[in-house]
Amino acid sequence: MAALETPGTFDPWDPAFVADPYPAYAELRARGRVHYYEPTDQWLVPHHADVSALLRDRRLGRTYQHRFTHEDFGRTAPPPEHEPFHVLNDHGMLDLEPPDHTRIRRLVSKAFTPRTVERLGPYVRRLAAELVAGLVAAGGGDLLTDVAEPLPVAVIAEMLGIPESDRAPLRPWSADICGMYELNPSRETAARAVRASVEFTEYLRELIEARRKEPGDDLISGLIAAHDEGDRLTEQEMISTCVLLLNAGHEATVNATVNGWWTLFRHPGRLAELRADRSLVPTAVEELMRYDTPLQMFERWVLDDIEIDGTTIPRGAEIALLFGSANHDPAVFTRPGELDLSRTDNPHISFSAGIHYCIGAPLARIELAASLGALLEQAPTLRLAEEPERKPNFVIRGLEGLSVAL
């Protein structure tokens, strides 16, 4: 099938689309397996089978600079004023390819072994219970700022060894940096991302220096020790890895929490089922991440020509893998538009796949289950206080807040 120049109602800057992109995804899937989208110069891939396969296809990459210059690849280098953001972003393992990706992931994965993550379980559940208790004592509040944000931020900051007194700027820095992952970010968005990149880098440089002098039982100290023992990690790679772990370690979890509760409030029958049977929490966590996917799209560069359904996608092109669409593909999910908290056959790709599969997925699941369980237990009458406002972003899907009452 030839590529379609106009993919129907897909419009990432339309508030109506951002509010509910899933009907447009259904239209994309019905119209073919790949569509060229001129406003972003990308090829949209909406089907689960294709998205899943391409996440594992080594002819695609998160970067091309390990093989090509910008000129060789037919791309324009980023403007010089964006350099602090790109230096920070491009040295994190999410935007690296082997062998650098393999080397860094091997070091970081030691902090995310199943045994290590499981040891964090009691701390996560205790913290979730304390945060929910505060919400209950106040008679309600903003679920986003009172529970969804502080839980994963505290957990990843604890793992990294960031002192509690230094944690206030972490979420704003992260939000500003992640603004650059949206489609065609504005000049103001880029300026905020650059400023946050500079400030976060300076802070981590000082913290790394302090940990060199006085190591602790934390991930930064562990990375320093590994470097000293011969597993080479440059200081920039260390800084970029810490920023990536913070951003990835809480952004999706925060949005999955508030998106999930907003979904439950709109499905009172399903919420009643969950309150009556808390053994559904593990499958509910997976289903809520599938039903309203916190990361709607992930991008890849085409390093060598590929073909999708008779259409050749040339080297130098960019592919947009539509996670939100893949998670609603009826070829994979029975009645995908229906919220089924007991769904067991649920191969959603909210955590990506292949070598860039989310290293923190086991920890995210523990955090989501902990906050969901604590709210079900301590706030059985939790209700929506006012209609939430959705963030205007398409790629990272979330709410401005979620006001709740008891």
C-alpha positions as CSV (number, residue, x, y, z in Angstrom):
1,M,0.0,0.0,0.0
2,A,1.3,3.5,-0.8
3,A,1.8,5.9,2.0
4,L,-1.1,8.2,2.8
5,E,-0.2,11.9,2.7
6,T,-3.1,13.0,5.0
7,P,-3.8,10.6,7.9
8,G,-7.3,11.7,8.6
9,T,-8.1,13.1,12.0
10,F,-4.6,12.6,13.4
11,D,-3.7,16.1,14.7
12,P,-1.4,16.2,17.7
13,W,-2.0,20.0,18.2
14,D,-5.8,19.7,18.2
15,P,-7.2,19.8,21.8
16,A,-10.0,17.5,20.8
17,F,-7.5,14.9,19.5
18,V,-5.3,15.2,22.6
19,A,-8.4,14.7,24.8
20,D,-9.2,11.4,23.0
21,P,-6.8,10.3,20.3
22,Y,-8.1,6.7,20.2
23,P,-10.8,7.1,17.4
24,A,-8.1,8.7,15.2
25,Y,-5.9,5.8,15.8
26,A,-8.6,3.4,14.8
27,E,-8.9,5.3,11.6
28,L,-5.2,5.1,11.0
29,R,-5.1,1.4,11.5
30,A,-8.1,0.9,9.2
31,R,-6.4,2.9,6.5
32,G,-3.1,1.0,6.4
33,R,0.1,0.0,8.2
34,V,2.2,3.2,7.6
35,H,1.3,6.8,6.8
36,Y,3.5,9.8,6.0
37,Y,2.7,12.8,8.1
38,E,4.0,15.9,6.5
39,P,3.7,18.4,9.4
40,T,6.4,16.5,11.4
41,D,8.1,14.8,8.4
42,Q,7.5,11.4,10.1
43,W,6.1,8.0,9.1
44,L,3.3,7.0,11.5
45,V,3.1,3.3,12.4
46,P,-0.2,2.4,14.2
47,H,-0.4,-1.4,14.4
48,H,0.8,-3.4,17.4
49,A,2.6,-6.1,15.3
50,D,4.6,-3.5,13.4
51,V,5.4,-1.3,16.4
52,S,6.5,-4.3,18.4
53,A,8.7,-5.6,15.6
54,L,10.2,-2.2,14.8
55,L,11.2,-1.6,18.4
56,R,13.4,-4.7,18.0
57,D,14.6,-3.9,14.5
58,R,18.3,-3.0,14.5
59,R,17.9,-1.1,11.1
60,L,16.3,1.6,13.3
61,G,18.0,3.5,16.0
62,R,17.3,6.1,18.7
63,T,20.3,8.0,17.3
64,Y,22.2,7.9,14.0
65,Q,25.4,9.7,15.1
66,H,27.2,6.4,15.9
67,R,27.1,5.8,12.2
68,F,26.5,9.1,10.3
69,T,27.2,12.8,10.6
70,H,24.2,15.1,10.4
71,E,25.2,15.9,6.8
72,D,25.6,12.3,5.8
73,F,22.2,11.5,7.1
74,G,20.5,14.4,5.4
75,R,19.6,16.2,8.6
76,T,20.3,19.6,10.0
77,A,22.3,19.8,13.2
78,P,20.4,21.3,16.2
79,P,20.9,25.0,16.7
80,P,23.9,25.9,18.9
81,E,21.8,27.4,21.6
82,H,20.2,24.0,22.2
83,E,23.6,22.3,22.9
84,P,23.2,21.9,26.7
85,F,20.0,19.9,26.2
86,H,21.4,17.7,23.5
87,V,24.7,17.1,25.3
88,L,22.7,16.0,28.3
89,N,20.1,14.0,26.3
90,D,22.5,12.4,23.8
91,H,24.7,10.8,26.5
92,G,21.9,8.9,28.2
93,M,21.5,5.3,27.4
94,L,17.9,5.8,26.0
95,D,19.5,7.8,23.1
96,L,22.5,5.7,22.6
97,E,23.0,2.5,20.5
98,P,25.5,-0.4,21.1
99,P,28.2,-0.6,22.1
100,D,27.8,2.5,24.3
101,H,24.2,1.6,25.2
102,T,25.2,-1.9,26.2
103,R,28.1,-0.7,28.4
104,I,26.0,1.8,30.3
105,R,22.9,-0.3,30.6
106,R,25.0,-3.2,32.0
107,L,26.2,-0.9,34.8
108,V,22.8,0.6,35.6
109,S,20.9,-2.7,35.5
110,K,22.7,-3.8,38.6
111,A,20.6,-1.3,40.5
112,F,17.4,-2.7,38.9
113,T,17.7,-6.4,39.4
114,P,14.5,-8.1,40.6
115,R,16.0,-8.7,44.0
116,T,17.1,-5.1,44.4
117,V,13.7,-3.8,43.3
118,E,11.9,-6.2,45.5
119,R,13.9,-4.9,48.5
120,L,12.5,-1.5,47.8
121,G,8.9,-2.8,48.0
122,P,8.4,-2.1,51.8
123,Y,9.8,1.4,51.5
124,V,7.6,2.2,48.5
125,R,4.4,0.8,50.1
126,R,5.2,2.6,53.4
127,L,5.7,5.9,51.6
128,A,2.5,5.4,49.5
129,A,0.5,4.8,52.7
130,E,1.9,7.9,54.3
131,L,1.1,10.1,51.3
132,V,-2.4,8.7,51.0
133,A,-2.9,9.2,54.8
134,G,-2.1,12.9,54.4
135,L,-4.6,13.2,51.5
136,V,-7.3,11.5,53.6
137,A,-6.5,13.6,56.7
138,A,-7.0,16.7,54.6
139,G,-10.3,15.4,53.3
140,G,-9.0,15.4,49.7
141,G,-6.7,17.5,47.5
142,D,-4.9,17.2,44.2
143,L,-4.0,13.5,43.6
144,L,-1.3,14.6,41.2
145,T,0.7,16.8,43.6
146,D,-0.2,15.0,46.9
147,V,0.4,11.4,45.9
148,A,1.3,10.7,42.2
149,E,4.3,13.0,42.0
150,P,6.0,12.7,45.4
151,L,6.0,8.9,45.5
152,P,8.2,8.0,42.4
153,V,10.3,11.2,42.7
154,A,11.2,10.2,46.3
155,V,11.9,6.6,45.3
156,I,14.3,7.4,42.4
157,A,15.9,10.3,44.4
158,E,16.5,7.9,47.2
159,M,18.1,5.3,44.8
160,L,20.3,8.0,43.3
161,G,21.3,9.4,46.7
162,I,19.9,12.9,46.3
163,P,19.3,14.4,49.7
164,E,15.7,15.2,50.7
165,S,16.6,18.9,51.1
166,D,17.7,19.1,47.4
167,R,14.6,17.4,45.8
168,A,12.3,20.4,45.3
169,P,13.7,21.3,41.8
170,L,13.8,17.8,40.5
171,R,10.2,17.6,39.2
172,P,10.3,21.1,37.5
173,W,13.6,20.3,35.9
174,S,12.3,17.1,34.6
175,A,9.1,18.6,33.3
176,D,11.0,21.3,31.4
177,I,13.5,18.8,29.9
178,C,10.7,16.5,28.8
179,G,9.0,19.3,27.0
180,M,11.6,18.8,24.2
181,Y,10.2,15.4,23.5
182,E,6.9,16.8,22.2
183,L,6.5,17.3,18.4
184,N,7.9,20.5,17.1
185,P,8.6,22.2,20.5
186,S,8.3,25.9,20.6
187,R,11.2,28.3,21.1
188,E,10.0,29.0,24.7
189,T,9.8,25.2,25.4
190,A,13.4,24.8,24.1
191,A,14.7,27.6,26.2
192,R,13.2,26.1,29.4
193,A,14.7,22.7,28.5
194,V,18.1,24.2,27.9
195,R,18.0,26.2,31.2
196,A,16.8,23.1,33.1
197,S,19.6,21.0,31.5
198,V,22.3,23.5,32.6
199,E,21.0,23.7,36.2
200,F,20.5,20.0,36.6
201,T,23.9,19.3,35.1
202,E,25.6,21.7,37.5
203,Y,23.8,20.2,40.5
204,L,24.7,16.7,39.6
205,R,28.3,17.6,38.8
206,E,28.6,18.9,42.4
207,L,26.8,15.9,43.9
208,I,29.1,13.5,42.0
209,E,32.1,15.3,43.3
210,A,30.7,15.1,46.9
211,R,30.1,11.3,46.4
212,R,33.7,10.8,45.2
213,K,34.9,12.2,48.5
214,E,32.3,10.5,50.7
215,P,30.6,7.5,49.0
216,G,27.3,6.3,50.1
217,D,25.0,3.3,49.6
218,D,23.4,4.8,46.5
219,L,23.4,4.5,42.7
220,I,25.7,7.5,42.0
221,S,28.3,6.1,44.4
222,G,28.0,2.7,42.7
223,L,28.6,4.2,39.3
224,I,31.6,6.0,40.6
225,A,33.0,2.8,42.1
226,A,32.3,0.8,38.9
227,H,34.2,3.5,37.0
228,D,37.2,3.3,39.3
229,E,37.2,-0.5,39.0
230,G,37.5,-0.3,35.2
231,D,33.9,-0.1,33.8
232,R,34.5,3.2,32.2
233,L,31.7,5.8,32.4
234,T,32.5,9.4,31.6
235,E,31.3,12.1,33.9
236,Q,28.8,13.3,31.2
237,E,27.5,9.7,30.8
238,M,27.0,9.6,34.6
239,I,25.2,12.9,34.7
240,S,23.0,12.0,31.7
241,T,22.2,8.6,33.2
242,C,21.1,10.1,36.4
243,V,18.8,12.6,34.6
244,L,17.4,9.9,32.5
245,L,16.7,7.7,35.5
246,L,14.9,10.5,37.2
247,N,12.9,11.6,34.2
248,A,12.0,8.1,33.0
249,G,11.7,6.9,36.6
250,H,8.8,9.1,37.5
251,E,7.3,10.8,34.4
252,A,5.4,7.8,33.2
253,T,4.4,6.6,36.7
254,V,3.0,10.1,37.6
255,N,0.9,10.2,34.4
256,A,-0.1,6.6,34.7
257,T,-1.4,7.2,38.2
258,V,-3.6,10.2,37.4
259,N,-4.7,8.9,33.9
260,G,-5.6,5.7,35.7
261,W,-7.7,7.3,38.4
262,W,-9.4,9.6,35.8
263,T,-10.3,6.5,33.8
264,L,-11.6,4.7,37.0
265,F,-13.8,7.7,37.9
266,R,-15.3,7.6,34.4
267,H,-16.0,3.8,34.8
268,P,-17.7,3.7,38.2
269,G,-18.8,0.1,37.7
270,R,-15.2,-1.0,37.2
271,L,-14.0,1.1,40.2
272,A,-16.6,-0.7,42.3
273,E,-15.3,-4.1,41.2
274,L,-11.8,-3.1,42.1
275,R,-12.8,-1.8,45.6
276,A,-14.7,-5.1,46.2
277,D,-11.8,-7.3,45.0
278,R,-8.3,-5.8,45.6
279,S,-6.7,-9.0,44.2
280,L,-7.4,-7.3,40.8
281,V,-4.7,-4.6,41.5
282,P,-1.9,-6.3,39.5
283,T,-4.0,-6.8,36.4
284,A,-5.7,-3.4,36.9
285,V,-2.3,-1.7,36.8
286,E,-1.5,-3.3,33.5
287,E,-4.9,-2.5,32.0
288,L,-4.9,1.1,33.1
289,M,-1.5,1.6,31.4
290,R,-2.8,0.0,28.3
291,Y,-6.2,1.8,28.2
292,D,-4.8,5.3,28.5
293,T,-1.1,5.0,27.6
294,P,1.2,7.5,29.4
295,L,3.7,7.6,26.5
296,Q,1.8,7.8,23.3
297,M,4.6,7.8,20.8
298,F,8.3,6.8,20.5
299,E,10.5,7.8,17.7
300,R,13.2,5.9,15.7
301,W,15.6,6.9,12.9
302,V,15.8,4.7,9.9
303,L,19.5,3.7,9.6
304,D,19.0,1.4,6.6
305,D,16.0,1.3,4.2
306,I,13.1,-0.7,5.4
307,E,9.8,-1.8,3.8
308,I,6.4,-1.8,5.5
309,D,3.5,-3.2,3.5
310,G,5.1,-2.4,0.1
311,T,6.2,1.1,1.1
312,T,9.9,1.7,1.3
313,I,11.0,4.0,4.2
314,P,14.4,5.4,3.2
315,R,17.5,5.8,5.3
316,G,17.4,9.2,7.0
317,A,13.6,9.1,7.6
318,E,12.1,9.2,11.1
319,I,9.4,6.8,12.2
320,A,6.8,7.6,14.9
321,L,5.7,4.4,16.7
322,L,2.3,5.0,18.0
323,F,2.2,3.2,21.4
324,G,-1.3,4.4,22.2
325,S,-2.7,3.0,18.9
326,A,-0.8,-0.3,19.3
327,N,-2.3,-0.7,22.8
328,H,-5.8,-0.5,21.2
329,D,-5.2,-2.8,18.3
330,P,-8.2,-5.2,18.0
331,A,-5.8,-7.7,16.3
332,V,-4.2,-8.2,19.7
333,F,-6.6,-7.1,22.3
334,T,-10.2,-8.4,22.7
335,R,-12.6,-5.4,22.8
336,P,-9.7,-2.9,23.2
337,G,-12.0,0.0,23.8
338,E,-13.4,-1.7,26.9
339,L,-11.8,-1.3,30.3
340,D,-11.3,-4.8,31.7
341,L,-9.4,-4.7,35.0
342,S,-9.2,-8.5,35.0
343,R,-7.6,-8.7,31.5
344,T,-4.8,-11.3,31.7
345,D,-3.8,-11.5,28.1
346,N,-2.4,-8.0,27.9
347,P,0.9,-7.6,25.9
348,H,0.8,-3.8,26.0
349,I,3.9,-2.0,25.0
350,S,3.7,0.9,27.4
351,F,7.2,0.1,28.6
352,S,8.6,-0.2,25.0
353,A,10.5,-3.3,23.8
354,G,13.8,-4.5,22.5
355,I,17.1,-3.2,23.9
356,H,15.5,0.0,25.0
357,Y,12.8,-1.7,27.1
358,C,12.2,0.3,30.2
359,I,14.8,-0.7,32.8
360,G,12.7,0.6,35.6
361,A,9.5,-1.2,34.6
362,P,9.5,-3.6,37.7
363,L,9.9,-0.6,40.0
364,A,7.1,1.3,38.2
365,R,4.8,-1.6,38.7
366,I,5.5,-1.7,42.4
367,E,4.9,2.0,42.7
368,L,1.7,2.0,40.8
369,A,0.3,-1.0,42.7
370,A,1.4,0.6,46.0
371,S,-0.4,3.9,45.4
372,L,-3.5,2.2,43.9
373,G,-3.7,-0.2,46.9
374,A,-3.2,2.5,49.5
375,L,-5.9,4.6,48.0
376,L,-8.4,1.7,47.7
377,E,-7.7,0.8,51.4
378,Q,-7.6,4.2,53.0
379,A,-9.9,6.2,50.8
380,P,-12.8,3.8,49.8
381,T,-15.1,6.8,49.2
382,L,-12.6,8.7,47.0
383,R,-14.5,10.7,44.4
384,L,-13.7,13.3,41.7
385,A,-14.1,16.8,43.0
386,E,-14.0,18.6,39.6
387,E,-13.4,17.8,36.0
388,P,-9.6,17.7,35.3
389,E,-7.8,19.7,32.6
390,R,-5.7,17.7,30.3
391,K,-2.2,18.8,29.5
392,P,-1.9,20.0,25.9
393,N,1.0,17.6,25.2
394,F,0.5,14.7,22.9
395,V,3.6,12.5,23.3
396,I,3.6,12.5,27.2
397,R,0.0,12.1,28.1
398,G,-1.1,13.5,31.4
399,L,-3.4,15.9,33.4
400,E,-2.7,19.3,34.9
401,G,-4.1,18.0,38.1
402,L,-6.8,15.7,39.6
403,S,-8.9,17.2,42.3
404,V,-10.4,14.6,44.6
405,A,-12.5,14.5,47.7
406,L,-13.8,11.9,50.2
